[in-house]
Amino acid sequence: MKEKSNQASSAAVYGLGIIGAAIYYIAQATGFWMGVVGFLKALVWPAFLVYEVLKFIGA
């Protein structure tokens, strides 16, 4: 039962991350299509995060 609780917590954090990323990217958009691209970026924000972390540590 504890494992399901951890999964639910992870899903909640991921969901909040998507919402936050969508707000950020859409707010930065200069037009409708850039907003659409921003929303798509928000769906894959963990990939951007991992890429930047790996670039930062020089891996």
mmCIF file of the N, C-alpha and C atoms, coordinates in Angstrom:
data_MODEL
# 
_entry.id   MODEL 
# 
loop_
_atom_site.group_PDB 
_atom_site.id 
_atom_site.type_symbol 
_atom_site.label_atom_id 
_atom_site.label_alt_id 
_atom_site.label_comp_id 
_atom_site.label_asym_id 
_atom_site.label_entity_id 
_atom_site.label_seq_id 
_atom_site.pdbx_PDB_ins_code 
_atom_site.Cartn_x 
_atom_site.Cartn_y 
_atom_site.Cartn_z 
_atom_site.occupancy 
_atom_site.B_iso_or_equiv 
_atom_site.pdbx_formal_charge 
_atom_site.auth_seq_id 
_atom_site.auth_comp_id 
_atom_site.auth_asym_id 
_atom_site.auth_atom_id 
_atom_site.pdbx_PDB_model_num 
ATOM 1   N N  . MET A 1 1  ? 0.819  -1.196 0.000   1.00 0.00 ? 1  MET A N  1 
ATOM 2   C CA . MET A 1 1  ? 0.000  0.000  0.000   1.00 0.00 ? 1  MET A CA 1 
ATOM 3   C C  . MET A 1 1  ? 0.859  1.256  0.000   1.00 0.00 ? 1  MET A C  1 
ATOM 4   N N  . LYS A 1 2  ? 1.995  1.210  0.654   1.00 0.00 ? 2  LYS A N  1 
ATOM 5   C CA . LYS A 1 2  ? 2.870  2.381  0.720   1.00 0.00 ? 2  LYS A CA 1 
ATOM 6   C C  . LYS A 1 2  ? 3.401  2.751  -0.660  1.00 0.00 ? 2  LYS A C  1 
ATOM 7   N N  . GLU A 1 3  ? 3.642  1.751  -1.508  1.00 0.00 ? 3  GLU A N  1 
ATOM 8   C CA . GLU A 1 3  ? 4.161  2.033  -2.846  1.00 0.00 ? 3  GLU A CA 1 
ATOM 9   C C  . GLU A 1 3  ? 3.176  2.864  -3.658  1.00 0.00 ? 3  GLU A C  1 
ATOM 10  N N  . LYS A 1 4  ? 1.882  2.600  -3.543  1.00 0.00 ? 4  LYS A N  1 
ATOM 11  C CA . LYS A 1 4  ? 0.882  3.394  -4.255  1.00 0.00 ? 4  LYS A CA 1 
ATOM 12  C C  . LYS A 1 4  ? 0.889  4.832  -3.781  1.00 0.00 ? 4  LYS A C  1 
ATOM 13  N N  . SER A 1 5  ? 1.131  5.044  -2.512  1.00 0.00 ? 5  SER A N  1 
ATOM 14  C CA . SER A 1 5  ? 1.183  6.396  -1.969  1.00 0.00 ? 5  SER A CA 1 
ATOM 15  C C  . SER A 1 5  ? 2.346  7.167  -2.585  1.00 0.00 ? 5  SER A C  1 
ATOM 16  N N  . ASN A 1 6  ? 3.490  6.532  -2.733  1.00 0.00 ? 6  ASN A N  1 
ATOM 17  C CA . ASN A 1 6  ? 4.645  7.174  -3.345  1.00 0.00 ? 6  ASN A CA 1 
ATOM 18  C C  . ASN A 1 6  ? 4.382  7.491  -4.810  1.00 0.00 ? 6  ASN A C  1 
ATOM 19  N N  . GLN A 1 7  ? 3.702  6.589  -5.505  1.00 0.00 ? 7  GLN A N  1 
ATOM 20  C CA . GLN A 1 7  ? 3.393  6.818  -6.907  1.00 0.00 ? 7  GLN A CA 1 
ATOM 21  C C  . GLN A 1 7  ? 2.429  7.989  -7.054  1.00 0.00 ? 7  GLN A C  1 
ATOM 22  N N  . ALA A 1 8  ? 1.463  8.076  -6.167  1.00 0.00 ? 8  ALA A N  1 
ATOM 23  C CA . ALA A 1 8  ? 0.506  9.181  -6.228  1.00 0.00 ? 8  ALA A CA 1 
ATOM 24  C C  . ALA A 1 8  ? 1.202  10.506 -5.959  1.00 0.00 ? 8  ALA A C  1 
ATOM 25  N N  . SER A 1 9  ? 2.137  10.515 -5.026  1.00 0.00 ? 9  SER A N  1 
ATOM 26  C CA . SER A 1 9  ? 2.876  11.739 -4.727  1.00 0.00 ? 9  SER A CA 1 
ATOM 27  C C  . SER A 1 9  ? 3.719  12.168 -5.921  1.00 0.00 ? 9  SER A C  1 
ATOM 28  N N  . SER A 1 10 ? 4.366  11.218 -6.559  1.00 0.00 ? 10 SER A N  1 
ATOM 29  C CA . SER A 1 10 ? 5.181  11.522 -7.730  1.00 0.00 ? 10 SER A CA 1 
ATOM 30  C C  . SER A 1 10 ? 4.320  12.055 -8.871  1.00 0.00 ? 10 SER A C  1 
ATOM 31  N N  . ALA A 1 11 ? 3.169  11.457 -9.060  1.00 0.00 ? 11 ALA A N  1 
ATOM 32  C CA . ALA A 1 11 ? 2.272  11.908 -10.118 1.00 0.00 ? 11 ALA A CA 1 
ATOM 33  C C  . ALA A 1 11 ? 1.772  13.323 -9.843  1.00 0.00 ? 11 ALA A C  1 
ATOM 34  N N  . ALA A 1 12 ? 1.512  13.629 -8.595  1.00 0.00 ? 12 ALA A N  1 
ATOM 35  C CA . ALA A 1 12 ? 1.047  14.969 -8.235  1.00 0.00 ? 12 ALA A CA 1 
ATOM 36  C C  . ALA A 1 12 ? 2.139  16.002 -8.498  1.00 0.00 ? 12 ALA A C  1 
ATOM 37  N N  . VAL A 1 13 ? 3.370  15.683 -8.135  1.00 0.00 ? 13 VAL A N  1 
ATOM 38  C CA . VAL A 1 13 ? 4.479  16.614 -8.371  1.00 0.00 ? 13 VAL A CA 1 
ATOM 39  C C  . VAL A 1 13 ? 4.699  16.796 -9.872  1.00 0.00 ? 13 VAL A C  1 
ATOM 40  N N  . TYR A 1 14 ? 4.642  15.728 -10.621 1.00 0.00 ? 14 TYR A N  1 
ATOM 41  C CA . TYR A 1 14 ? 4.802  15.810 -12.077 1.00 0.00 ? 14 TYR A CA 1 
ATOM 42  C C  . TYR A 1 14 ? 3.682  16.647 -12.691 1.00 0.00 ? 14 TYR A C  1 
ATOM 43  N N  . GLY A 1 15 ? 2.462  16.439 -12.230 1.00 0.00 ? 15 GLY A N  1 
ATOM 44  C CA . GLY A 1 15 ? 1.326  17.204 -12.730 1.00 0.00 ? 15 GLY A CA 1 
ATOM 45  C C  . GLY A 1 15 ? 1.465  18.683 -12.440 1.00 0.00 ? 15 GLY A C  1 
ATOM 46  N N  . LEU A 1 16 ? 1.892  19.024 -11.235 1.00 0.00 ? 16 LEU A N  1 
ATOM 47  C CA . LEU A 1 16 ? 2.108  20.430 -10.903 1.00 0.00 ? 16 LEU A CA 1 
ATOM 48  C C  . LEU A 1 16 ? 3.235  21.019 -11.748 1.00 0.00 ? 16 LEU A C  1 
ATOM 49  N N  . GLY A 1 17 ? 4.235  20.214 -12.028 1.00 0.00 ? 17 GLY A N  1 
ATOM 50  C CA . GLY A 1 17 ? 5.329  20.660 -12.891 1.00 0.00 ? 17 GLY A CA 1 
ATOM 51  C C  . GLY A 1 17 ? 4.851  20.967 -14.295 1.00 0.00 ? 17 GLY A C  1 
ATOM 52  N N  . ILE A 1 18 ? 3.973  20.129 -14.820 1.00 0.00 ? 18 ILE A N  1 
ATOM 53  C CA . ILE A 1 18 ? 3.421  20.365 -16.159 1.00 0.00 ? 18 ILE A CA 1 
ATOM 54  C C  . ILE A 1 18 ? 2.611  21.653 -16.179 1.00 0.00 ? 18 ILE A C  1 
ATOM 55  N N  . ILE A 1 19 ? 1.792  21.852 -15.151 1.00 0.00 ? 19 ILE A N  1 
ATOM 56  C CA . ILE A 1 19 ? 0.980  23.078 -15.085 1.00 0.00 ? 19 ILE A CA 1 
ATOM 57  C C  . ILE A 1 19 ? 1.879  24.308 -15.001 1.00 0.00 ? 19 ILE A C  1 
ATOM 58  N N  . GLY A 1 20 ? 2.876  24.247 -14.135 1.00 0.00 ? 20 GLY A N  1 
ATOM 59  C CA . GLY A 1 20 ? 3.789  25.373 -13.997 1.00 0.00 ? 20 GLY A CA 1 
ATOM 60  C C  . GLY A 1 20 ? 4.562  25.651 -15.273 1.00 0.00 ? 20 GLY A C  1 
ATOM 61  N N  . ALA A 1 21 ? 5.038  24.602 -15.927 1.00 0.00 ? 21 ALA A N  1 
ATOM 62  C CA . ALA A 1 21 ? 5.775  24.766 -17.181 1.00 0.00 ? 21 ALA A CA 1 
ATOM 63  C C  . ALA A 1 21 ? 4.868  25.326 -18.271 1.00 0.00 ? 21 ALA A C  1 
ATOM 64  N N  . ALA A 1 22 ? 3.627  24.860 -18.324 1.00 0.00 ? 22 ALA A N  1 
ATOM 65  C CA . ALA A 1 22 ? 2.690  25.372 -19.331 1.00 0.00 ? 22 ALA A CA 1 
ATOM 66  C C  . ALA A 1 22 ? 2.439  26.863 -19.117 1.00 0.00 ? 22 ALA A C  1 
ATOM 67  N N  . ILE A 1 23 ? 2.234  27.262 -17.872 1.00 0.00 ? 23 ILE A N  1 
ATOM 68  C CA . ILE A 1 23 ? 2.019  28.680 -17.580 1.00 0.00 ? 23 ILE A CA 1 
ATOM 69  C C  . ILE A 1 23 ? 3.243  29.488 -17.998 1.00 0.00 ? 23 ILE A C  1 
ATOM 70  N N  . TYR A 1 24 ? 4.422  29.008 -17.660 1.00 0.00 ? 24 TYR A N  1 
ATOM 71  C CA . TYR A 1 24 ? 5.652  29.729 -18.002 1.00 0.00 ? 24 TYR A CA 1 
ATOM 72  C C  . TYR A 1 24 ? 5.815  29.861 -19.515 1.00 0.00 ? 24 TYR A C  1 
ATOM 73  N N  . TYR A 1 25 ? 5.754  28.729 -20.227 1.00 0.00 ? 25 TYR A N  1 
ATOM 74  C CA . TYR A 1 25 ? 5.998  28.750 -21.668 1.00 0.00 ? 25 TYR A CA 1 
ATOM 75  C C  . TYR A 1 25 ? 4.927  29.549 -22.412 1.00 0.00 ? 25 TYR A C  1 
ATOM 76  N N  . ILE A 1 26 ? 3.678  29.423 -22.008 1.00 0.00 ? 26 ILE A N  1 
ATOM 77  C CA . ILE A 1 26 ? 2.606  30.158 -22.687 1.00 0.00 ? 26 ILE A CA 1 
ATOM 78  C C  . ILE A 1 26 ? 2.724  31.648 -22.404 1.00 0.00 ? 26 ILE A C  1 
ATOM 79  N N  . ALA A 1 27 ? 3.128  32.008 -21.179 1.00 0.00 ? 27 ALA A N  1 
ATOM 80  C CA . ALA A 1 27 ? 3.309  33.428 -20.853 1.00 0.00 ? 27 ALA A CA 1 
ATOM 81  C C  . ALA A 1 27 ? 4.437  34.043 -21.672 1.00 0.00 ? 27 ALA A C  1 
ATOM 82  N N  . GLN A 1 28 ? 5.441  33.253 -22.038 1.00 0.00 ? 28 GLN A N  1 
ATOM 83  C CA . GLN A 1 28 ? 6.568  33.750 -22.820 1.00 0.00 ? 28 GLN A CA 1 
ATOM 84  C C  . GLN A 1 28 ? 6.271  33.776 -24.320 1.00 0.00 ? 28 GLN A C  1 
ATOM 85  N N  . ALA A 1 29 ? 5.179  33.158 -24.738 1.00 0.00 ? 29 ALA A N  1 
ATOM 86  C CA . ALA A 1 29 ? 4.853  33.051 -26.161 1.00 0.00 ? 29 ALA A CA 1 
ATOM 87  C C  . ALA A 1 29 ? 4.495  34.414 -26.739 1.00 0.00 ? 29 ALA A C  1 
ATOM 88  N N  . THR A 1 30 ? 4.912  34.632 -27.979 1.00 0.00 ? 30 THR A N  1 
ATOM 89  C CA . THR A 1 30 ? 4.627  35.895 -28.655 1.00 0.00 ? 30 THR A CA 1 
ATOM 90  C C  . THR A 1 30 ? 3.451  35.782 -29.612 1.00 0.00 ? 30 THR A C  1 
ATOM 91  N N  . GLY A 1 31 ? 2.947  34.592 -29.817 1.00 0.00 ? 31 GLY A N  1 
ATOM 92  C CA . GLY A 1 31 ? 1.808  34.389 -30.709 1.00 0.00 ? 31 GLY A CA 1 
ATOM 93  C C  . GLY A 1 31 ? 1.112  33.089 -30.381 1.00 0.00 ? 31 GLY A C  1 
ATOM 94  N N  . PHE A 1 32 ? 0.019  32.835 -31.093 1.00 0.00 ? 32 PHE A N  1 
ATOM 95  C CA . PHE A 1 32 ? -0.774 31.636 -30.832 1.00 0.00 ? 32 PHE A CA 1 
ATOM 96  C C  . PHE A 1 32 ? 0.039  30.358 -31.013 1.00 0.00 ? 32 PHE A C  1 
ATOM 97  N N  . TRP A 1 33 ? 0.730  30.251 -32.132 1.00 0.00 ? 33 TRP A N  1 
ATOM 98  C CA . TRP A 1 33 ? 1.469  29.021 -32.413 1.00 0.00 ? 33 TRP A CA 1 
ATOM 99  C C  . TRP A 1 33 ? 2.649  28.828 -31.460 1.00 0.00 ? 33 TRP A C  1 
ATOM 100 N N  . MET A 1 34 ? 3.239  29.915 -31.022 1.00 0.00 ? 34 MET A N  1 
ATOM 101 C CA . MET A 1 34 ? 4.298  29.787 -30.012 1.00 0.00 ? 34 MET A CA 1 
ATOM 102 C C  . MET A 1 34 ? 3.697  29.302 -28.695 1.00 0.00 ? 34 MET A C  1 
ATOM 103 N N  . GLY A 1 35 ? 2.466  29.671 -28.417 1.00 0.00 ? 35 GLY A N  1 
ATOM 104 C CA . GLY A 1 35 ? 1.766  29.153 -27.241 1.00 0.00 ? 35 GLY A CA 1 
ATOM 105 C C  . GLY A 1 35 ? 1.515  27.664 -27.351 1.00 0.00 ? 35 GLY A C  1 
ATOM 106 N N  . VAL A 1 36 ? 1.159  27.215 -28.551 1.00 0.00 ? 36 VAL A N  1 
ATOM 107 C CA . VAL A 1 36 ? 0.959  25.781 -28.787 1.00 0.00 ? 36 VAL A CA 1 
ATOM 108 C C  . VAL A 1 36 ? 2.275  25.033 -28.590 1.00 0.00 ? 36 VAL A C  1 
ATOM 109 N N  . VAL A 1 37 ? 3.348  25.580 -29.150 1.00 0.00 ? 37 VAL A N  1 
ATOM 110 C CA . VAL A 1 37 ? 4.674  24.973 -28.969 1.00 0.00 ? 37 VAL A CA 1 
ATOM 111 C C  . VAL A 1 37 ? 5.043  24.972 -27.482 1.00 0.00 ? 37 VAL A C  1 
ATOM 112 N N  . GLY A 1 38 ? 4.719  26.054 -26.790 1.00 0.00 ? 38 GLY A N  1 
ATOM 113 C CA . GLY A 1 38 ? 4.986  26.126 -25.355 1.00 0.00 ? 38 GLY A CA 1 
ATOM 114 C C  . GLY A 1 38 ? 4.255  25.053 -24.589 1.00 0.00 ? 38 GLY A C  1 
ATOM 115 N N  . PHE A 1 39 ? 3.008  24.794 -24.951 1.00 0.00 ? 39 PHE A N  1 
ATOM 116 C CA . PHE A 1 39 ? 2.252  23.734 -24.282 1.00 0.00 ? 39 PHE A CA 1 
ATOM 117 C C  . PHE A 1 39 ? 2.886  22.379 -24.541 1.00 0.00 ? 39 PHE A C  1 
ATOM 118 N N  . LEU A 1 40 ? 3.318  22.146 -25.770 1.00 0.00 ? 40 LEU A N  1 
ATOM 119 C CA . LEU A 1 40 ? 3.980  20.872 -26.084 1.00 0.00 ? 40 LEU A CA 1 
ATOM 120 C C  . LEU A 1 40 ? 5.291  20.734 -25.313 1.00 0.00 ? 40 LEU A C  1 
ATOM 121 N N  . LYS A 1 41 ? 6.023  21.837 -25.180 1.00 0.00 ? 41 LYS A N  1 
ATOM 122 C CA . LYS A 1 41 ? 7.247  21.810 -24.383 1.00 0.00 ? 41 LYS A CA 1 
ATOM 123 C C  . LYS A 1 41 ? 6.933  21.471 -22.933 1.00 0.00 ? 41 LYS A C  1 
ATOM 124 N N  . ALA A 1 42 ? 5.821  21.983 -22.436 1.00 0.00 ? 42 ALA A N  1 
ATOM 125 C CA . ALA A 1 42 ? 5.441  21.728 -21.048 1.00 0.00 ? 42 ALA A CA 1 
ATOM 126 C C  . ALA A 1 42 ? 5.206  20.240 -20.800 1.00 0.00 ? 42 ALA A C  1 
ATOM 127 N N  . LEU A 1 43 ? 4.766  19.523 -21.814 1.00 0.00 ? 43 LEU A N  1 
ATOM 128 C CA . LEU A 1 43 ? 4.529  18.089 -21.646 1.00 0.00 ? 43 LEU A CA 1 
ATOM 129 C C  . LEU A 1 43 ? 5.822  17.290 -21.506 1.00 0.00 ? 43 LEU A C  1 
ATOM 130 N N  . VAL A 1 44 ? 6.925  17.824 -22.036 1.00 0.00 ? 44 VAL A N  1 
ATOM 131 C CA . VAL A 1 44 ? 8.193  17.097 -22.003 1.00 0.00 ? 44 VAL A CA 1 
ATOM 132 C C  . VAL A 1 44 ? 9.247  17.836 -21.179 1.00 0.00 ? 44 VAL A C  1 
ATOM 133 N N  . TRP A 1 45 ? 8.829  18.668 -20.233 1.00 0.00 ? 45 TRP A N  1 
ATOM 134 C CA . TRP A 1 45 ? 9.773  19.467 -19.453 1.00 0.00 ? 45 TRP A CA 1 
ATOM 135 C C  . TRP A 1 45 ? 10.809 18.632 -18.709 1.00 0.00 ? 45 TRP A C  1 
ATOM 136 N N  . PRO A 1 46 ? 10.518 17.402 -18.261 1.00 0.00 ? 46 PRO A N  1 
ATOM 137 C CA . PRO A 1 46 ? 11.582 16.650 -17.580 1.00 0.00 ? 46 PRO A CA 1 
ATOM 138 C C  . PRO A 1 46 ? 12.779 16.361 -18.487 1.00 0.00 ? 46 PRO A C  1 
ATOM 139 N N  . ALA A 1 47 ? 12.530 16.176 -19.770 1.00 0.00 ? 47 ALA A N  1 
ATOM 140 C CA . ALA A 1 47 ? 13.640 15.932 -20.692 1.00 0.00 ? 47 ALA A CA 1 
ATOM 141 C C  . ALA A 1 47 ? 14.544 17.159 -20.765 1.00 0.00 ? 47 ALA A C  1 
ATOM 142 N N  . PHE A 1 48 ? 13.959 18.362 -20.808 1.00 0.00 ? 48 PHE A N  1 
ATOM 143 C CA . PHE A 1 48 ? 14.751 19.585 -20.804 1.00 0.00 ? 48 PHE A CA 1 
ATOM 144 C C  . PHE A 1 48 ? 15.542 19.705 -19.501 1.00 0.00 ? 48 PHE A C  1 
ATOM 145 N N  . LEU A 1 49 ? 14.898 19.375 -18.404 1.00 0.00 ? 49 LEU A N  1 
ATOM 146 C CA . LEU A 1 49 ? 15.555 19.474 -17.094 1.00 0.00 ? 49 LEU A CA 1 
ATOM 147 C C  . LEU A 1 49 ? 16.763 18.535 -17.013 1.00 0.00 ? 49 LEU A C  1 
ATOM 148 N N  . VAL A 1 50 ? 16.584 17.295 -17.399 1.00 0.00 ? 50 VAL A N  1 
ATOM 149 C CA . VAL A 1 50 ? 17.681 16.329 -17.349 1.00 0.00 ? 50 VAL A CA 1 
ATOM 150 C C  . VAL A 1 50 ? 18.813 16.757 -18.279 1.00 0.00 ? 50 VAL A C  1 
ATOM 151 N N  . TYR A 1 51 ? 18.472 17.231 -19.473 1.00 0.00 ? 51 TYR A N  1 
ATOM 152 C CA . TYR A 1 51 ? 19.489 17.696 -20.421 1.00 0.00 ? 51 TYR A CA 1 
ATOM 153 C C  . TYR A 1 51 ? 20.313 18.831 -19.826 1.00 0.00 ? 51 TYR A C  1 
ATOM 154 N N  . GLU A 1 52 ? 19.653 19.802 -19.236 1.00 0.00 ? 52 GLU A N  1 
ATOM 155 C CA . GLU A 1 52 ? 20.373 20.952 -18.668 1.00 0.00 ? 52 GLU A CA 1 
ATOM 156 C C  . GLU A 1 52 ? 21.216 20.543 -17.467 1.00 0.00 ? 52 GLU A C  1 
ATOM 157 N N  . VAL A 1 53 ? 20.720 19.640 -16.639 1.00 0.00 ? 53 VAL A N  1 
ATOM 158 C CA . VAL A 1 53 ? 21.497 19.174 -15.483 1.00 0.00 ? 53 VAL A CA 1 
ATOM 159 C C  . VAL A 1 53 ? 22.743 18.439 -15.961 1.00 0.00 ? 53 VAL A C  1 
ATOM 160 N N  . LEU A 1 54 ? 22.584 17.560 -16.944 1.00 0.00 ? 54 LEU A N  1 
ATOM 161 C CA . LEU A 1 54 ? 23.738 16.836 -17.461 1.00 0.00 ? 54 LEU A CA 1 
ATOM 162 C C  . LEU A 1 54 ? 24.743 17.779 -18.111 1.00 0.00 ? 54 LEU A C  1 
ATOM 163 N N  . LYS A 1 55 ? 24.268 18.795 -18.812 1.00 0.00 ? 55 LYS A N  1 
ATOM 164 C CA . LYS A 1 55 ? 25.151 19.774 -19.422 1.00 0.00 ? 55 LYS A CA 1 
ATOM 165 C C  . LYS A 1 55 ? 25.881 20.554 -18.334 1.00 0.00 ? 55 LYS A C  1 
ATOM 166 N N  . PHE A 1 56 ? 25.185 20.891 -17.269 1.00 0.00 ? 56 PHE A N  1 
ATOM 167 C CA . PHE A 1 56 ? 25.775 21.658 -16.161 1.00 0.00 ? 56 PHE A CA 1 
ATOM 168 C C  . PHE A 1 56 ? 26.886 20.889 -15.472 1.00 0.00 ? 56 PHE A C  1 
ATOM 169 N N  . ILE A 1 57 ? 26.674 19.585 -15.253 1.00 0.00 ? 57 ILE A N  1 
ATOM 170 C CA . ILE A 1 57 ? 27.697 18.806 -14.533 1.00 0.00 ? 57 ILE A CA 1 
ATOM 171 C C  . ILE A 1 57 ? 28.781 18.288 -15.469 1.00 0.00 ? 57 ILE A C  1 
ATOM 172 N N  . GLY A 1 58 ? 28.624 18.533 -16.754 1.00 0.00 ? 58 GLY A N  1 
ATOM 173 C CA . GLY A 1 58 ? 29.661 18.163 -17.716 1.00 0.00 ? 58 GLY A CA 1 
ATOM 174 C C  . GLY A 1 58 ? 29.671 16.703 -18.085 1.00 0.00 ? 58 GLY A C  1 
ATOM 175 N N  . ALA A 1 59 ? 28.548 16.045 -17.968 1.00 0.00 ? 59 ALA A N  1 
ATOM 176 C CA . ALA A 1 59 ? 28.472 14.628 -18.295 1.00 0.00 ? 59 ALA A CA 1 
ATOM 177 C C  . ALA A 1 59 ? 28.316 14.404 -19.787 1.00 0.00 ? 59 ALA A C  1 
# 
